[in-house]
Amino acid sequence: MASSIDAQVISDDEKTFQYQDDIESLPVPSLEHTLSKYLDSVKPLVTDEEFREVEFLCQQFAIGEGKILHEKLLARAQKTRNWLEKWWEDVAYMEGRLPNPLMNMAGPGPYVYDVWKPQPGTMIPRSALMLYFMVEFWQLIRKEKIRPHMDGKGRPMCMNQFRKLFSTCNIPGLQQDHLVHYFKTESEGPAPSHVVVFCKGHAFRLECVDEAGNTLTAPEFQSQLQKICDKARALPPAPGLGFFTTMERTQWAKIRSRLLACHPDNYRSLQCIEMAMVAIGLDDYSPRDVDDLAINALFGDPSNKWFDKSGNFISYQNGMFASNCDHSPMDGMMLVFCTYYIHRKVLECDGHWKGPEGVRKLPEPQQLQFHLDPFLLNSLEEAKMEYRKLSSRVEVKITPFTTFGKKYLKTRSVHPDTCFQLAVQLAYFRMYNKHAPTYETATTRRFYHARTETVRSCTPEACRWCQAMGKNIVSDGERLRLFMSAVDKHNKWMEECTQVQGCDRHFFGLAMVAREEGLPIPSLFQNPAFFKSGGGGNYILSTSCIGYTTVLGGVCPMCPHGYGIFYCIQDDKIMFFVSSWTEDEDTNSKTFSAEVSRALVDIQQLLDTAKVSTARL
């Protein structure tokens, strides 16, 4: 009998990628709609005079350079199923020169909240079980057994990002990085079936399937992982090559070229890492609590990570887990889906292997050999010094808000995501007495190879409600009316953005057309209002709902004086992950998290006092 999570995830009738040819091509919004939405989003964040100026620029743009660029974009869209895909990958990710730790997504393993409390000496058996279920998930994608995802209207969503979850690596370049993908489905041919295991900075290749293609059992993984630990402890201290992946990208590209030229073993070992399904880190550290676990997920010891990999799963001495993944090949929901599957499988067996205990004679894990010349050794020491500065720049606070969750909000006819977004707006307004440009992720996966659009959550309606919450003369009835107006506006914008009817991706496409045509940057995109409203990567609040499961993670803030706010919403609680920069004296993750919790309580009191009718459903 199939487990409950298997029943949700696995399909015997439909193949994972079978609807890819039927998925709609990415549309181009109308220029009129985009400019109207942009003006609406700008209004709360600029003065009246600045708004009149940007309004004039939009009028000129619509009949001048914007019209020309839009027509060129429409022509491009006629020739490709996704006019944005290559531009987005190259400019949003591959051209960036910041160190990958600042760009990656990471989070604590959800097991710590229920099935696996911290306990010394549990790292190897727990890692073995986690690895078993992870490889089983890989097998499901290989066999195309993952049920195709559908949107709320029963339309198939693009599954392409699942191809990039395993055996994908970001290769540094002098001016632009590039991704390599080695995963294939069974029908397409062989795919790498090994993981790379880091222990005490040494790297080992661990084959995950037997000669028949079946996943090794958890006891067999435990035996192999123990061998790796024993061997790593007996070896001299490792230089810790993972530190190279923390470098500025151009510097790392130069180092990688020298590393490849230094010795043939280096090429073979690097290729093994880059082709591996994922990297597994066996870390000597024992995180003190979930906050400590989260910051170690984002940063931690690079000796036992490879920040360029699509997946790093880190195991700690006290049996806690974390993950860290390169953001460029995929969005966070792919990792969430995989991690949730593993969590549910671990819960179903109560954290203990229930299968056969026998261990077959297996090939020994293979240590990867690297040879470093004096220049490379010196560069590694410099990378370590820079990383110490880098990793001290970010603080993280994880908050379990347990007063209510999705179940309560449904009785009050308020979408859980919208509620949290408005709580974030109120929290920021209370702390700083001003409004902030806000990015929220909207998935656009109902379109071919599409990823996201930006919901600009700081709407005029949200701002009016926040201001009313601070005025004693405003009645609860009026506050509620303003709140529900803000709810309706956010819901509308979210729905439109999932249909690629926002303004950010369209503007990005128009700017890319100008760049490729050798045209000047449109004046609209150089106006101060563009940056004040979040354009050019200037969102003070960078937020994302990562679903309704047990999995939580986050990223670093987008701006030096901003916050990263990521959250998962469960039936009776909301978990949220807040990050901020330590060097900015005005930001504080702990204080901001407390304000979000306070705002959520105030929303509940407002809804309960007014006794909102469920008729709005």
Beta strands, then each sheet from edge to edge (+ up, - down):
strand 1: 105-108
strand 2: 168-171
strand 3: 178-181
strand 4: 194-199
strand 5: 202-207
strand 6: 279-283
strand 7: 312-316
strand 8: 321-325
strand 9: 366-367
strand 10: 394-401
strand 11: 438-443
strand 12: 452-456
strand 13: 541-545
strand 14: 563-569
strand 15: 574-581
sheet 1: 1+ 8- 7+ 6+ 4+ 5- 9+
sheet 2: 2+ 3-
sheet 3: 10+ 15- 14+ 13+ 11+ 12-
end
